[in-house]
Amino acid sequence: MSQKVAVLGTGKIGEALLSGMLRGGWPAADLLVTARRADRAEELRARYGVTPVTNAEAAKTADTLILTVKPQDMGALLDELAPHVPADRLVISGAAGITTSSIEERLTAGVPVVRVMTNTPALVDEAMSVISAGSHATADHVAHAEEIFGSVGKTLRVPESQQDACTALSGSGPAYFFYLVEAMTDAGILLGLPRDKAHDLIVQSAIGAATMLRDSGEHPVKLRENVTSPAGTTISAIRELENHGVRAALIAALEAARDRSRELAAGTKD
């Protein structure tokens, strides 16, 4: 924790990571931030006591650079950083679809790069962060990335070939659950419940179900079967979900997210 860490392009995820690191014991004096707007940089300084710098200053000063910009902004950021990043810097990329090899090609030869896909539950310290090493990254570099992202949730090491699938599952995953809650809330209103009561019922059910999945060790099929009695209400609902192809739609949706991650890696914007 004595090393300096810079968060570049500090948006919501970058700020969540910054906040988690501070709670995890990183001294504010060792944390640098960059932001597109000067007022945003000053806001971060006032809120957390960290030091705003330019991207070039971060590259020259910090031991670890965490790139939290959007995939479409990564090229411009790397062009700006390239003249200033020495070979002993650790670069951690959080951009969906951007491969470690494409980053390595734009920086000084031998720069270690680690790719991380986290998700928005980092805002409440419940992130799932998936970590892959580039060709020059050592076990120590990966462990350092795990230490940083472990401050806002859980981490998992995977081969980089699995990153696009992980982006589809966990990177975009919270949006699917929010979409499902939105639809169930609408259903609750249709069934005669006030919106706030429908929301509370669904959210607590989701929290309880997720906790059971995490803590019970049971397969989700088994847990679902425990709720599904013969000729009961649940099996009637499950039948309708199957009749409307919800399972197939989910699989297709995740395949589409995986494919878009691959397109981003190839530089496709539209």
C-alpha positions in Angstrom: 0.0 0.0 0.0 3.0 2.3 -0.1 2.9 2.5 -3.9 1.1 5.3 -5.6 -2.0 4.4 -7.5 -3.7 6.6 -10.1 -7.3 6.3 -11.3 -7.6 7.7 -14.7 -11.0 9.0 -16.0 -12.6 8.9 -12.6 -16.3 8.4 -13.3 -18.8 6.4 -11.2 -16.8 3.1 -11.2 -13.5 4.9 -10.8 -14.9 6.8 -7.8 -16.3 3.6 -6.3 -12.9 2.0 -6.6 -11.2 5.1 -5.1 -13.6 5.1 -2.2 -13.2 1.4 -1.6 -9.4 1.7 -1.6 -9.5 4.4 1.0 -11.8 2.2 3.2 -9.3 -0.6 2.7 -6.5 1.4 4.1 -4.8 3.1 1.2 -3.5 6.6 2.3 -5.2 9.4 0.4 -1.7 10.8 -0.2 -0.8 7.8 -2.3 -3.9 8.1 -4.5 -4.0 10.2 -7.7 -7.0 10.9 -9.9 -7.6 12.3 -13.3 -10.9 13.6 -14.7 -12.0 15.2 -18.0 -13.4 18.3 -16.2 -11.5 20.4 -13.7 -14.6 20.8 -11.5 -14.9 17.1 -11.3 -11.3 16.7 -10.3 -11.7 19.3 -7.6 -14.8 17.6 -6.3 -12.8 14.4 -5.9 -10.1 16.3 -4.0 -12.6 17.8 -1.7 -14.5 14.6 -1.1 -11.6 12.2 -0.6 -8.4 14.2 0.0 -6.8 12.7 -3.1 -4.6 14.6 -5.6 -5.9 15.5 -9.0 -3.3 15.4 -11.8 -3.1 15.3 -15.6 -2.9 11.9 -17.4 0.7 12.6 -18.2 1.6 13.5 -14.6 -0.1 10.3 -13.4 1.9 8.2 -15.9 5.1 9.8 -14.7 4.3 9.6 -11.0 2.1 6.6 -10.1 3.3 3.0 -9.8 0.0 1.7 -10.9 -2.3 3.2 -13.5 -6.0 2.2 -13.5 -7.7 3.1 -16.8 -11.5 3.5 -16.1 -12.5 5.3 -19.3 -15.0 3.9 -21.8 -13.8 1.6 -24.5 -14.3 4.2 -27.2 -12.1 6.6 -25.3 -9.2 4.2 -24.7 -7.3 4.9 -27.9 -7.0 8.6 -27.2 -6.0 8.0 -23.6 -3.3 5.5 -24.6 -1.9 8.0 -27.2 -1.7 10.6 -24.5 0.0 8.2 -22.0 2.4 6.4 -24.3 5.3 8.9 -24.2 5.2 9.0 -20.4 4.7 5.3 -19.3 8.0 3.6 -18.4 8.3 -0.2 -18.6 8.0 -0.6 -14.8 4.5 0.8 -14.6 1.6 -1.6 -14.0 -1.4 -0.7 -16.2 -4.8 -2.0 -15.2 -7.6 -1.6 -17.8 -11.2 -1.7 -16.9 -12.6 -1.2 -20.5 -14.9 -3.8 -21.9 -13.6 -5.6 -25.0 -10.1 -4.0 -25.0 -7.5 -6.7 -25.0 -4.2 -6.6 -23.1 -2.3 -7.1 -26.3 -3.8 -4.1 -28.0 -2.8 -1.9 -24.9 0.7 -3.4 -24.8 1.2 -2.6 -28.5 0.5 1.1 -27.8 2.8 1.5 -24.8 6.5 1.0 -24.1 7.7 -2.5 -24.7 7.4 -4.8 -21.7 4.8 -2.7 -19.8 2.7 -5.2 -17.7 -1.0 -4.9 -18.4 -3.8 -6.5 -16.4 -7.4 -6.6 -17.7 -10.3 -6.3 -15.2 -14.0 -6.3 -15.8 -15.9 -5.2 -12.8 -19.5 -4.1 -12.5 -21.6 -1.3 -10.9 -22.2 -3.1 -7.5 -18.7 -1.8 -6.8 -20.8 1.3 -5.6 -22.0 -0.8 -2.7 -18.9 -3.0 -2.2 -20.5 -6.0 -3.9 -18.7 -6.0 -7.2 -17.7 -9.0 -9.2 -14.3 -8.3 -10.8 -12.8 -10.7 -13.3 -9.0 -10.4 -13.7 -6.7 -11.6 -16.5 -3.0 -11.1 -17.0 -1.4 -9.7 -20.1 1.8 -11.2 -21.6 4.2 -9.2 -19.3 2.2 -9.3 -16.1 3.5 -11.5 -13.3 1.6 -13.2 -10.4 2.5 -10.3 -8.2 0.9 -7.8 -10.7 -2.3 -9.9 -10.7 -2.2 -10.1 -6.9 -1.9 -6.3 -6.7 -4.9 -5.9 -9.0 -6.8 -8.4 -6.8 -5.9 -6.3 -3.7 -7.2 -3.2 -5.3 -10.5 -4.5 -6.7 -11.0 -6.7 -3.6 -11.7 -3.5 -1.8 -15.1 -3.2 -3.6 -16.2 -6.9 -3.8 -15.1 -10.3 -5.0 -12.5 -11.1 -7.6 -12.0 -14.0 -9.9 -9.0 -14.9 -12.1 -9.8 -16.1 -15.6 -7.9 -16.6 -18.9 -8.3 -13.6 -21.1 -10.1 -15.7 -23.7 -13.0 -15.9 -21.2 -13.2 -12.1 -20.6 -15.9 -11.4 -23.3 -18.1 -14.1 -21.8 -17.5 -12.7 -18.3 -18.4 -9.2 -19.6 -21.7 -10.6 -20.8 -22.5 -12.4 -17.6 -21.2 -10.2 -14.7 -20.1 -6.9 -16.4 -23.5 -6.3 -17.9 -25.3 -8.7 -15.4 -26.7 -6.1 -13.0 -28.6 -4.5 -15.8 -30.5 -7.8 -16.5 -31.6 -8.0 -12.8 -32.7 -4.3 -12.8 -34.7 -5.0 -16.0 -36.3 -8.1 -14.4 -37.2 -6.1 -11.3 -38.6 -3.3 -13.4 -40.8 -5.8 -15.3 -41.9 -7.6 -12.0 -42.8 -4.2 -10.5 -45.0 -3.4 -13.4 -46.6 -6.8 -13.0 -47.2 -6.1 -9.3 -49.0 -2.8 -10.2 -51.1 -4.7 -12.8 -52.1 -7.1 -10.0 -53.3 -4.3 -7.9 -50.3 -3.4 -5.6 -48.9 0.1 -5.1 -45.6 0.7 -6.8 -43.6 1.1 -3.5 -45.0 -2.1 -2.0 -44.4 -4.1 -5.2 -40.8 -2.7 -5.3 -40.1 -3.7 -1.7 -41.5 -7.2 -2.1 -39.4 -7.8 -5.2 -36.2 -6.3 -3.9 -36.2 -8.2 -0.7 -37.1 -11.4 -2.5 -34.2 -10.8 -4.8 -31.8 -10.2 -1.9 -33.1 -13.4 -0.1 -32.8 -15.5 -3.2 -29.3 -14.3 -4.0 -28.2 -14.9 -0.4 -29.6 -18.5 -0.6 -27.7 -19.1 -3.9 -24.5 -17.8 -2.4 -24.7 -19.5 1.0 -26.6 -22.7 0.6 -24.3 -24.4 -1.9 -27.4 -25.8 -3.6 -27.9 -25.8 -7.4 -30.4 -23.2 -8.6 -32.6 -25.9 -10.0 -32.9 -27.5 -6.5 -33.7 -24.1 -4.9 -36.4 -23.4 -7.6 -37.9 -26.9 -7.1 -38.2 -26.2 -3.4 -40.5 -23.3 -4.2 -42.4 -25.2 -6.9 -45.2 -27.3 -5.5 -47.4 -29.6 -7.7 -50.2 -27.7 -9.5 -49.3 -24.6 -7.5 -48.8 -20.9 -8.3 -45.1 -21.1 -9.0 -45.3 -23.9 -11.6 -48.1 -21.9 -13.4 -45.7 -18.9 -13.6 -42.8 -21.0 -14.7 -44.9 -22.5 -17.5 -45.7 -19.1 -18.8 -42.0 -18.1 -18.7 -41.1 -21.2 -20.7 -44.0 -20.6 -23.2 -42.7 -17.1 -23.9 -39.2 -18.3 -24.4 -37.6 -16.4 -21.5 -34.7 -18.9 -21.1 -33.9 -18.8 -24.8 -34.1 -15.0 -24.8 -31.7 -14.7 -21.9 -29.2 -17.0 -23.7 -29.5 -14.9 -26.9 -29.1 -11.7 -24.9 -25.9 -12.8 -23.3 -24.5 -14.0 -26.6 -25.3 -10.6 -28.0 -23.4 -8.9 -25.2 -20.5 -11.3 -25.7 -20.4 -10.5 -29.4 -20.6 -6.7 -28.8 -17.6 -7.1 -26.4 -15.7 -8.7 -29.3 -16.7 -5.9 -31.7 -15.4 -3.3 -29.2 -12.1 -5.2 -29.2 -12.0 -5.0 -33.0 -12.7 -1.3 -32.9 -16.3 -1.4 -34.1 -18.3 1.6 -32.7 -21.7 1.3 -34.3 
